[in-house]
Amino acid sequence: MTPPRWVVFGGSFDPPHRAHVELPRRAAAALGAERVLYVPARINPLKQTTPPASPEDRLAMLRLALEGVPAVEIRTLELERTGPSFTVDTLRELSAEAAGRTPPARLVLLVGADTALGFPKWRAMEEIAELAEIVVMLRPPLDASAFREDYARAWREAGRPVPIEPSRVLDLGADAASSTGLREGGGDGLRPSVRAYIESHGLYR
């Protein structure tokens, strides 16, 4: 019997927008996963700057963005740690939980293509690949072939052979919403409740 899958989807969610909600749901459906675990980061170790919104505000907005969405959970383990948020630490904790379920669940780490191209800088990528399947979501105009070329190039430029390959590369369709653009006032990818929170708390001014 195929073990149940839990999709793990991390990020700053600053702010959480339409693509953060819709694309992981499409991925979960394509993978036959039973739930999506959202893991907001305290500090991205590759950016080492404090996001514009506080962890408390980002968590509150994420809860609003996911309100009423089925088969999703928010895990705050990275917000509860001090210092940078390393994915390998998160997967160790979630893997132990998944292994204790009946039947045991399998983790799927879901990342965007731009994030995957940064894998050569990640801590303990080989262990990450042991703890979870790695699934990549494409972002137009990349297709699967172009992504794999860019992925191999990223490792070559880091002076390393490719230690792991994503188990799947998914084309889930375009969604132009981005947190950076929304912080700068562009686009309309926010739920009304999230937009109201931003306005009432004076965020991103």
VENQUIVEN-V243609 format. One line per field, one symbol per residue. ss: DSSP state (A for helix, B for strand, O for the rest). psi: psi as a letter, one per 30 degrees, with the letter a starting at -180 (. if undefined). burial: + if it has 16 or more other ideal C-beta (glycine too) atoms within 10 Angstrom, else -. A space follows every 50 residues. Layout:
BEGIN
ss->???
psi->???
burial->???
END
This chain:
BEGIN
ss->OOOOBBBBBBBOOOOOOAAAAAAAAAAAAAAOOOBBBBBBOOOBOOOOOO OOOOAAAAAAAAAAAAOOOOOBBBBOAAAAOOOOBOAAAAAAAAAAAAAO OOOOOBBBBBBBAAAAOOAAAOOOAAAAAAABBBBBBOOOOOOAAAAAAA AAAAAAAOOOOOOOOOOBBBOOOOOOOOAAAAAOOOOOOOOAAAAAAAAA AOOOO
psi->kkkkkkkkjlleiilkaeefeeeeeeeeeefhlflkjkjkkekjfffhlk lelleeeeeeeeeeegkfklhllkkgeeffllaljkeeeeeeeeeeeeff ljlklkkjjklleeeefgefflkheeeefefkkkkkkkkkgkleeeeeee eeeeeeffgkljfkkkeljkjglkjfkkeeeeeggkligkkeeeeeeeef ghlg.
burial->----+++++++++++++++++++++-++--+-+--++++++++------- +++-+-+++-++-+++-----+-++-+++-+--+++++-++--++--+-- ----+++++++-+-+++-++----+--++-+++++++++--+----++-- +--++----------+-+++-+--+-+++--++-----+++--++-++-- --+--
END
